[in-house]
Amino acid sequence: MTYTLHSLQKRIKSVFLVFIFLVCALSVRLFVVQIINGKNLQIKATDQWTRDLKLTAPRGTIYDCTGDSLAVSYTTYDVYVRGREVTEPQEAASFLSSLLELDYEKTLKKVSRKDISESLLKMQVEGEIAEQIYEKKLKGIYLTENVGRYYVYGNLLTQLLGFTSIDNVGQAGLEAYLDKYLKGDDGYSYVQSDLQGKEIGGTLRYYVSGTAGDDVTLTANSKIQLILERILQKAYEEQKAKSVSGMVMNAKTSEILAISSKPSFDLNEPPRKELFQLFEQSKMKVVTDTYEPGSTFKILTIAAALEEGVTNLDDRFYCPGYRIVDGQRIKCWRSIGHGSQTLAEAFANSCNCCFMDLALRLGVDRFYDYMTKFGIGQKTGITIKGESGGIVMPKQNVKTVDLARMGFGHAIAVTPVQLLSIVAGLVSGGTWKTPTVIKNISSSDGMVVYSPQKTTRQILSQKTSETLNMLLQKAENKKEDFSFVAGYNIGGKTGTAQKYDETGHIASGKYISSFIGTYPANSPDYLFMIMVDEPSAGAYYGSLVAAPYGKEFFTQLFEFYDIPKDNEEVALEEVVMPKVEGLPLAEAVAEIKALGLFYEIDGEGGFISKQLPPPGAKLHKGDTILLIE
C-alpha cells in the first residue's frame, strides 16, 4: 500500500493533535492535583505517614477585680496506647489498670488491638501518676500534655464561675458563657510512622504550639465575696431555708462585687452524678429566677410618687389595717393597723395601706410609665446566661385592685439583679447603669479584646434621689440615726413576699424574706441584698429573717476595711430578752418597748403564745423581735 504525501501529513497531524491533547489533559490533571486538590491531598498524605497527639491549650485565667486568681489552668496528661507497638499486653494492662483505676479486661482489650492506630486510656492524669508511667518505659504507651482546671477558692463564686468538662469545655457559668474567649487554640505533636502505624525510630518529631485562651477579669472582689459567702451559709443553716441568695453591688457603677447562692458545691468536685443537684446549685438564681418582691418594691413606688408630686414628706396616711379596693379587702401586714403616720413613718413601718394609696394616686398609666422607665419587665443586659426579664401584667388587663397590690410589691415579679440595679440607679442621683460582672477580657499579650457595653439612662431626678436616701436611712435606723450598725450611716428596706404553688395559688406558709441595705446612706457606694427562700426556723418577716444578716455583713465589711464610724457617739446598749409568753399582747408590747426593742406581731389571739428569740437571748436596743399570738 502506498502513501501519498498528503495522507502522510494528515497522519502526522493526527498524531500531533493526540499528543497535544494528552499533554493538555495531563497538564489539567496536574493543575487539579497540585493546585486545586494539592492541599487536601497533602493533608491526607501527611495523615498516612504521621501520627499526631493533641496538645490542649491552657484556658485563660479568671481574676477578681484586684488581680487575685480565681480559676487557673495547670498541666495534666492524657494516656494513649498504640496496640501495634505493645509487646507485653498483659503486663501493660495490669500496670495501667491498677495505676489509673481502670477495668483490667477493658484495658487489656485496648492494649491488644492491632486494627486501630491508637486508643485513649484516660484523660486528665496528674503529673505524679504520669511520671510513674513514663518511668515504666512501656512499649506503645504514650503521654500527651493536657490542661486541668483548678478553682483556687473551691466553692467561692460557684454559680458565677461555673466549671468545665473533663475535655476542657465550659459547661456552666462564665466558663460556658465565655468559652470562646477562654478555650484558646490547641496545638499538636506529630511523629512519622510506617504503613502499620508504628513509629519510625530516629525520625523527627514536629510540634505545633497552641495559643493560650484569653484572660477574664471580673468586677467581683474575692475578699467581699468571702464575707458574703459566710453570711449566706450562716443564714441558710440558721433559718433552715430552701436556699439563700445574695449580692453586693457598687451603687455608683452597678458593678457586682459579690454574688452567690446557697447551697453550693466545690467547683473542683462538682456533683456530676447528681444531675438535679448539679443543675439546681449551678443556677444563678438572682439572674434567672423571678419572684414577687413584696416590700422592697416599695422603694420604687415611693420614688415614682415623689417624682410625680403625688406625695411629699408632709403627707399623712391613716392605716386601720386594711383598704377596700374594688370591693376587696386588702390587709396591711399589721392587721391592727398603724394608725395615723407621716410618709417617712409609713415607709419605715412598711405600711401596705400607704403604698396602695400612692399607686392609686399615680394611676395605671403613670405607674406603668415609671415601671417601663425603671426597667421592670425588661432584661438588664447583664453578661450572665439565662437572664429573665420579670413578669408584668399587660397594662390593658390591670384592674384597680391589681394596681393597689402592685404598689406594695405584689402582683408583679422581678429578678433580684433587676431590682437591685434599679435601686442602684434610684439612690445614685437617679442614673441607671447596666449591671455587670465582667470588667474586661484580655489576650495573653495584654491587649483588651472585650469590654462590656454599658447603657446609662436617667430614671429619677437628683432631688428625689436625695429624698429617697433619707427615707431609706430612717427606715432601718429605728432606734436613732446610725443605729442599724452602731455609728454607721446605713439605709435599708426589708421585704416579705408570698410564694405561689404550681396552680397559681398562694402557697401556705411559704415566703421569701429579703433585705436591701445601702452604705453610706446619703450617697451609697455599697448595696447589699439577701433573699432567704422559705425560712422554716420560726419567723418569716424580712426584718427578723433577712435584716440581721445585712447588719452582720456591714459589720464585717467595716471591720475588714477598717472603715471609721460616721458617728462615734452612737453606742447601743445590750439588753436581755424577757419572757413574755402567756402575757396579754398589750402587756407584752409595753415590756418590749420599755427595753427599747421593736417588734413584729403574727396572729390575732390577744395573748402571746410564742416569742422569738427565746427568753435570755442577748439583744441590742433597736433590735426587732417576733411576738406570735
C-alpha positions in Angstrom: 0.0 0.0 0.0 1.4 3.3 -1.0 1.0 6.5 1.0 0.8 9.9 -0.7 2.5 12.9 0.8 -0.9 14.4 1.6 -2.1 11.3 3.5 1.2 11.1 5.4 0.9 14.7 6.5 -2.7 14.0 7.7 -1.4 11.1 9.9 1.4 13.2 11.3 -1.1 16.0 12.2 -3.5 13.4 13.8 -0.6 12.0 16.0 0.5 15.5 16.9 -3.1 16.5 17.8 -3.4 13.4 20.0 -0.1 14.3 21.6 -1.2 17.9 22.3 -4.4 16.6 23.7 -2.6 14.2 26.1 -0.2 16.9 27.2 -3.1 19.3 27.8 -5.1 16.6 29.7 -2.0 15.8 31.8 -1.4 19.5 32.5 -5.0 19.9 33.5 -4.8 16.9 35.7 -1.5 18.1 37.3 -3.1 21.5 37.9 -6.1 19.9 39.6 -3.9 17.6 41.7 -1.2 20.2 42.6 -3.1 23.4 42.7 -6.8 22.7 43.4 -6.5 19.5 45.4 -2.9 19.8 46.5 -3.6 21.0 50.0 -6.2 18.3 50.7 -4.0 15.6 49.2 -1.0 16.8 51.2 -3.1 16.6 54.4 -4.2 13.0 53.5 -0.6 12.0 52.8 0.6 13.5 56.0 -2.2 11.7 57.8 -1.0 8.4 56.4 2.7 8.7 57.3 2.3 10.6 60.6 0.5 10.2 63.9 -0.5 13.2 65.9 -1.4 13.8 69.5 -3.3 16.9 70.5 -1.7 19.4 72.9 -4.6 21.1 74.7 -4.1 24.9 75.0 -4.4 26.2 78.6 -7.6 28.1 79.3 -7.4 31.7 80.2 -7.2 32.7 83.8 -10.1 34.2 85.6 -9.2 37.0 88.0 -11.1 39.1 90.5 -11.0 42.9 90.3 -7.9 43.1 92.5 -5.9 40.6 90.3 -6.5 37.7 92.6 -6.6 34.4 90.6 -9.9 32.6 90.9 -9.7 29.9 88.1 -6.4 28.7 86.7 -5.1 26.1 84.3 -2.4 23.5 85.2 -0.7 20.7 83.2 -2.2 17.2 83.3 -1.6 14.3 80.9 -3.7 12.0 78.7 -2.6 8.4 78.3 -2.8 6.8 74.9 -2.0 3.3 73.6 -0.9 2.1 70.2 -1.7 -1.6 70.2 0.5 -2.4 67.3 3.6 -1.4 69.3 2.7 -3.1 72.5 5.0 -6.1 73.1 3.7 -7.2 76.6 -0.1 -6.6 76.6 -0.8 -8.4 79.9 2.0 -6.6 81.8 0.9 -3.2 80.3 -2.8 -3.9 81.1 -2.1 -5.0 84.7 0.1 -2.0 85.4 -2.1 0.6 83.8 -5.4 -0.6 85.1 -4.1 -0.6 88.7 -2.4 2.7 88.5 -5.2 4.5 86.6 -8.0 2.7 88.4 -9.4 1.2 85.2 -11.1 -2.1 84.4 -8.4 -4.7 83.7 -10.3 -6.6 80.9 -11.2 -3.4 79.1 -7.6 -2.1 79.4 -6.2 -5.4 78.1 -8.6 -5.3 75.1 -7.4 -1.8 74.2 -3.7 -2.5 74.5 -4.1 -5.7 72.4 -5.9 -4.2 69.5 -3.9 -4.1 66.2 -6.7 -3.0 63.9 -6.7 0.7 65.0 -3.8 3.1 65.3 -4.4 4.3 68.9 -6.8 4.4 71.8 -7.3 6.8 74.6 -7.0 5.1 78.0 -7.5 8.1 80.4 -7.6 11.9 80.3 -6.5 14.4 82.9 -3.9 12.2 84.7 -2.0 14.1 87.4 1.7 14.7 87.0 2.9 12.2 89.7 1.0 9.3 88.0 2.2 10.3 84.5 5.8 10.2 85.8 5.3 6.6 87.0 4.0 5.7 83.6 6.9 7.4 81.9 9.5 5.7 84.1 8.0 2.2 83.3 9.0 2.7 79.6 6.2 0.5 78.3 6.2 0.0 74.5 3.3 1.6 72.8 2.1 3.7 75.7 2.2 7.5 75.1 1.6 10.6 77.2 0.4 13.9 75.9 0.0 17.1 77.8 -3.5 18.3 78.6 -4.8 21.1 80.8 -6.8 20.7 84.0 -8.9 23.5 85.6 -8.4 24.4 89.3 -10.6 26.8 91.3 -8.4 28.5 93.9 -11.2 29.0 96.5 -13.2 25.9 95.8 -16.8 26.9 96.4 -16.3 30.6 96.0 -18.4 32.1 93.2 -19.7 28.7 92.3 -22.6 29.8 90.2 -20.8 32.7 88.5 -17.6 30.9 87.6 -19.2 27.6 86.6 -17.0 24.6 85.6 -15.6 22.7 82.7 -16.0 19.2 81.4 -13.1 16.7 81.5 -12.2 17.6 77.9 -11.8 21.3 78.9 -15.1 22.6 77.5 -17.1 25.2 79.6 -20.3 23.6 80.9 -21.8 26.2 83.3 -21.4 29.8 84.4 -18.9 32.1 82.8 -16.8 29.1 81.9 -19.6 28.2 79.4 -20.8 31.7 78.5 -17.2 32.9 77.7 -15.9 29.6 76.4 -15.0 31.1 73.0 -12.6 33.5 74.8 -11.3 31.2 77.5 -10.6 28.0 75.5 -7.6 29.0 73.3 -6.3 27.2 70.2 -4.9 23.7 70.6 -1.5 22.5 69.4 -0.3 19.1 68.1 2.7 16.8 68.3 3.5 14.8 65.1 5.6 11.7 64.7 6.4 9.7 61.4 5.0 6.2 61.2 5.1 3.3 58.8 2.1 1.7 56.9 1.1 -0.2 60.0 1.1 3.0 62.1 4.2 2.1 64.1 6.5 5.0 64.9 9.7 5.1 62.8 12.6 5.3 65.1 15.1 8.1 64.6 12.7 10.4 62.7 11.9 13.9 63.7 9.0 14.9 65.9 7.1 18.1 65.0 5.4 20.4 67.4 2.7 22.9 66.6 2.3 25.0 69.7 -1.1 26.1 70.9 -2.3 29.5 71.9 -3.5 30.1 75.5 -7.0 31.4 76.0 -7.9 35.0 76.9 -7.9 36.1 80.5 -11.1 37.4 82.1 -11.1 40.0 84.9 -14.3 40.2 86.9 -15.8 43.0 88.8 -16.1 40.7 91.8 -13.9 41.3 94.8 -12.8 38.0 96.4 -12.5 39.5 99.9 -16.0 40.8 99.8 -17.2 37.6 98.2 -15.7 35.6 101.2 -17.7 37.8 103.6 -20.9 37.3 101.6 -20.4 33.5 101.3 -20.0 33.1 105.1 -23.1 35.3 105.7 -25.3 33.4 103.2 -24.1 30.0 104.6 -24.9 31.1 108.1 -28.4 32.3 107.1 -29.0 29.1 105.2 -28.2 26.9 108.2 -29.8 29.1 110.9 -33.1 29.8 109.0 -33.3 26.2 107.8 -34.1 27.7 104.4 -34.7 26.1 101.0 -32.0 28.4 99.6 -30.4 31.7 100.3 -29.1 34.2 97.7 -27.2 37.5 97.9 -25.4 40.2 96.0 -23.1 43.2 96.8 -23.1 45.9 94.1 -21.2 49.1 93.6 -24.1 51.5 93.7 -22.4 54.2 91.5 -21.2 51.8 88.7 -23.6 48.9 89.0 -20.6 46.6 89.1 -21.3 43.4 91.1 -18.7 43.0 93.8 -20.0 39.7 95.2 -22.8 37.2 94.1 -23.8 33.8 95.4 -26.5 31.3 96.3 -26.5 28.6 98.9 -26.4 25.6 98.9 -23.5 25.3 96.6 -20.6 23.0 95.9 -16.8 22.9 95.5 -16.0 23.7 91.8 -13.1 21.3 91.9 -15.5 18.4 92.7 -18.9 19.1 91.0 -21.6 16.5 91.8 -21.7 15.3 88.2 -23.6 12.1 89.1 -26.3 14.0 90.9 -27.8 15.8 87.9 -30.7 17.5 89.7 -28.4 18.8 92.5 -25.8 19.9 89.9 -28.5 21.8 87.9 -30.1 23.5 90.9 -26.9 24.5 92.6 -25.4 25.8 89.4 -28.2 28.2 88.6 -27.5 31.9 89.1 -30.9 32.4 90.8 -30.5 36.1 91.3 -30.5 36.4 87.5 -32.6 33.5 86.2 -35.4 33.3 88.8 -38.3 35.7 89.2 -40.2 36.4 92.5 -42.8 38.6 93.9 -40.6 41.2 95.8 -43.0 42.4 98.4 -42.0 45.4 100.5 -38.5 46.0 98.9 -40.5 47.1 95.8 -42.0 50.0 97.8 -38.7 51.7 97.2 -39.8 52.0 93.5 -43.3 53.0 94.3 -42.3 55.8 96.7 -39.7 57.1 94.2 -42.3 57.4 91.4 -44.8 59.0 93.7 -42.3 61.6 95.0 -41.1 62.3 91.4 -44.6 62.9 90.2 -45.5 65.1 93.2 -48.5 62.9 94.3 -47.0 62.8 97.8 -44.4 64.7 99.9 -42.7 64.5 103.3 -45.6 66.4 105.0 -48.2 64.0 103.7 -50.0 61.8 106.3 -51.7 58.4 105.9 -54.2 56.6 108.1 -53.9 52.8 108.3 -56.8 50.9 110.0 -55.2 47.6 109.0 -56.8 47.3 105.5 -58.1 49.0 102.4 -61.3 48.2 100.5 -60.4 48.3 96.7 -62.9 47.2 94.0 -64.9 45.6 96.8 -62.0 43.5 98.0 -60.5 43.8 101.5 -56.7 44.0 101.2 -54.9 43.7 104.5 -51.9 45.6 105.7 -49.3 43.2 107.1 -50.2 44.6 110.6 -53.8 43.6 110.9 -54.5 46.0 113.8 -53.2 48.9 111.7 -50.6 51.6 112.0 -52.9 54.5 112.7 -52.0 58.0 111.5 -48.5 58.3 110.2 -46.2 60.5 108.1 -44.8 59.4 104.7 -41.5 58.6 106.4 -43.2 56.7 109.2 -45.3 54.8 106.7 -42.2 53.8 104.8 -40.3 52.8 107.9 -43.4 50.8 109.0 -43.7 49.3 105.6 -47.4 50.1 105.7 -49.3 48.4 102.8 -52.2 50.9 103.0 -49.9 53.9 102.3 -48.4 52.2 99.3 -51.8 51.2 97.9 -52.8 54.9 98.2 -49.6 56.0 96.4 -50.1 53.5 93.5 -53.8 54.6 93.1 -52.8 58.3 93.1 -50.3 57.6 90.3 -52.9 55.7 88.3 -52.3 52.8 85.8 -50.8 55.0 83.1 -48.2 56.8 85.2 -47.4 53.8 87.3 -46.7 51.8 84.2 -44.7 54.6 82.6 -42.4 54.5 85.6 -42.2 50.7 85.6 -41.0 50.9 82.0 -38.6 53.7 82.8 -37.1 51.8 85.7 -36.8 48.6 83.6 -39.4 46.3 85.2 -40.3 43.5 82.8 -37.0 44.0 80.8 -33.7 42.2 80.9 -30.9 44.3 82.4 -28.3 43.1 79.8 -26.0 41.6 82.5 -23.4 39.3 81.0 -24.7 36.1 82.5 -26.5 33.4 80.6 -30.2 32.8 81.2 -31.4 36.2 82.4 -35.1 36.6 82.9 -36.9 39.9 82.4 -39.5 39.6 85.1 -43.3 39.3 84.8 -45.6 42.3 84.4 -49.4 42.1 83.8 -50.4 43.6 80.5 -51.4 47.2 81.1 -54.8 46.8 79.4 -55.7 44.0 81.8 -54.9 45.9 85.0 -57.8 46.5 87.4 -57.7 49.0 90.3 -57.3 46.2 92.8 -54.2 44.9 90.8 -52.7 48.4 90.8 -53.2 48.6 94.6 -51.4 45.3 95.1 -48.6 46.3 92.8 -48.0 49.4 94.9 -46.7 47.2 97.8 -44.8 44.7 95.6 -47.5 42.0 94.9 -49.0 41.0 91.5 -45.6 41.7 89.9 -42.4 39.7 89.5 -38.8 40.7 89.2 -35.4 39.2 89.3 -33.1 40.2 92.2 -30.5 41.6 89.9 -33.1 43.6 88.1 -34.5 45.1 91.4 -31.0 45.8 92.8 -29.8 47.5 89.7 -32.9 49.7 89.7 -32.3 50.6 93.4 -28.7 51.4 92.5 -29.9 53.9 89.9 -32.6 55.4 92.3 -30.1 56.1 95.1 -27.2 57.3 92.8 -28.6 60.5 91.6 -31.3 58.8 89.5 -28.9 57.4 86.9 -29.4 53.7 86.0 -26.5 51.7 84.6 -26.3 48.2 83.1 -25.1 45.8 85.8 -22.1 43.8 85.0 -19.8 41.1 86.4 -17.1 41.4 83.8 -14.5 44.2 83.9 -12.7 43.2 80.7 -11.2 40.3 78.7 -7.6 40.4 77.5 -5.4 38.3 75.3 -2.2 36.7 76.6 -0.2 39.7 75.4 -2.3 42.1 77.5 -4.5 43.5 74.7 -8.1 44.1 75.7 -10.4 42.1 73.4 -13.7 42.8 75.1 -15.2 45.3 77.5 -18.9 45.2 78.4 -21.1 47.8 76.8 -22.9 49.9 79.4 -26.2 51.6 78.9 -27.0 54.7 81.0 -30.3 56.4 81.4 -31.8 58.9 83.8 -34.7 57.4 85.7 -35.1 59.9 88.6 -34.2 63.4 89.5 -31.2 64.2 91.8 -33.6 65.9 94.3 -35.9 62.9 94.6 -32.9 60.6 94.8 -31.6 62.5 97.8 -35.1 62.3 99.5 -35.2 58.6 98.9 -31.8 58.1 100.5 -33.0 60.0 103.6 -36.1 57.8 103.8 -34.1 54.6 103.5 -31.8 55.8 106.3 -34.8 56.5 108.5 -36.4 53.1 107.6 -33.7 50.9 109.1 -32.3 53.1 111.9 -35.4 52.6 114.0 -33.8 53.5 117.4 -32.0 56.6 116.2 -29.8 57.6 113.3 -26.6 55.5 112.8 -28.1 52.7 115.0 -28.6 49.8 112.5 -24.9 49.2 112.8 -23.9 51.4 115.7 -22.1 54.6 114.5 -22.6 53.9 110.7 -24.8 55.7 108.3 -26.8 52.8 106.7 -30.1 52.8 104.9 -32.3 49.9 104.0 -35.6 48.2 103.4 -36.9 44.8 104.3 -39.4 42.7 102.3 -41.6 39.7 103.0 -43.0 38.1 99.8 -45.6 35.4 99.4 -44.8 32.3 97.2 -47.2 30.6 94.8 -47.7 26.9 94.1 -47.9 25.3 90.7 -51.6 26.1 90.3 -51.0 29.9 90.8 -52.5 30.0 94.3 -50.7 31.3 97.4 -48.5 28.6 99.0 -49.4 28.4 102.6 -46.5 29.1 105.0 -44.0 29.7 102.2 -42.3 33.1 101.9 -39.2 34.8 100.6 -37.7 37.2 103.2 -35.4 39.9 101.9 -33.3 42.9 102.8 -31.7 45.6 100.7 -29.1 47.8 102.5 -27.2 50.9 101.4 -24.0 52.5 102.6 -23.3 55.3 103.2 -27.0 56.1 103.2 -26.7 59.7 102.0 -24.6 58.7 98.9 -24.3 55.0 98.6 -21.2 53.2 97.5 -22.3 49.7 98.6 -25.6 47.9 98.0 -26.2 44.7 99.8 -29.1 42.3 99.1 -30.1 39.0 100.7 -33.0 36.7 100.0 -34.0 33.8 102.2 -36.2 31.4 100.4 -38.7 29.5 102.6 -37.2 30.1 106.0 -38.5 27.5 108.5 -36.9 28.3 111.8 -40.0 30.0 113.2 -40.1 33.5 111.6 -40.6 34.8 108.1 -40.6 38.6 108.3 -37.8 40.2 106.4 -37.0 42.4 109.5 -36.3 39.2 111.5 -35.0 36.7 109.0 -33.0 38.8 106.5 -32.1 42.2 108.0 -29.9 40.7 110.8 -27.6 39.2 108.2 -27.4 42.6 106.5 -26.3 44.0 109.8 -23.7 41.3 110.1 -22.5 41.8 106.5 -21.9 45.5 107.0 -20.2 45.0 110.4 -17.7 42.5 108.9 -17.2 44.8 105.9 -16.4 47.8 108.1 -14.0 45.7 110.2 -12.2 44.2 107.2 -11.6 47.5 105.6 -11.2 49.4 108.9 -13.8 51.9 107.9 -14.2 54.6 110.6 -17.6 55.3 112.1 -19.7 58.2 110.9 -20.7 59.0 114.4 -18.5 57.8 117.3 -21.1 58.8 119.9 -23.7 56.2 119.0 -23.3 53.0 121.0 -26.2 50.7 121.5 -26.9 49.2 124.9 -27.2 45.5 125.3 -30.5 44.1 126.7 -31.7 40.6 127.6 -34.9 39.3 126.0 -37.6 38.9 128.7 -40.2 36.1 128.9 -43.5 37.4 127.6 -45.1 34.1 126.5 -48.6 33.9 128.1 -48.9 37.6 128.7 -51.7 39.7 127.1 -50.5 41.5 123.9 -50.7 45.0 125.4 -48.7 44.0 128.4 -46.0 42.2 126.3 -45.7 45.1 124.0 -45.3 47.6 126.9 -42.5 45.4 128.3 -40.7 45.2 124.9 -41.0 48.9 124.3 -39.6 49.7 127.7 -36.4 47.8 126.8 -36.0 49.9 123.6 -36.8 46.9 121.3 -39.1 46.8 118.3 -41.5 44.0 117.5 -43.5 42.3 114.8 -46.8 40.6 115.6 -48.1 37.5 114.0 -51.7 36.4 114.6 -54.7 37.9 116.3 -55.2 35.9 119.5 -54.7 38.6 122.1 -52.2 36.6 124.2 -48.6 35.8 123.3 -48.2 32.0 122.6 -44.6 32.2 121.4 -41.7 34.6 121.2 -38.6 34.8 119.0 -35.9 35.0 120.2 -36.4 32.9 123.4 -36.1 34.4 126.9 -32.5 35.2 127.9 -31.2 35.9 124.4 -28.8 38.9 124.3 -30.0 41.8 122.1 -29.3 45.5 121.5 -31.7 48.3 121.8 -33.3 48.9 118.4 -33.4 45.1 117.5 -36.7 43.6 116.3 -38.3 40.6 117.9 -41.3 38.5 116.9 -44.5 38.1 119.1 -46.8 35.3 118.0 -50.4 35.4 119.3 
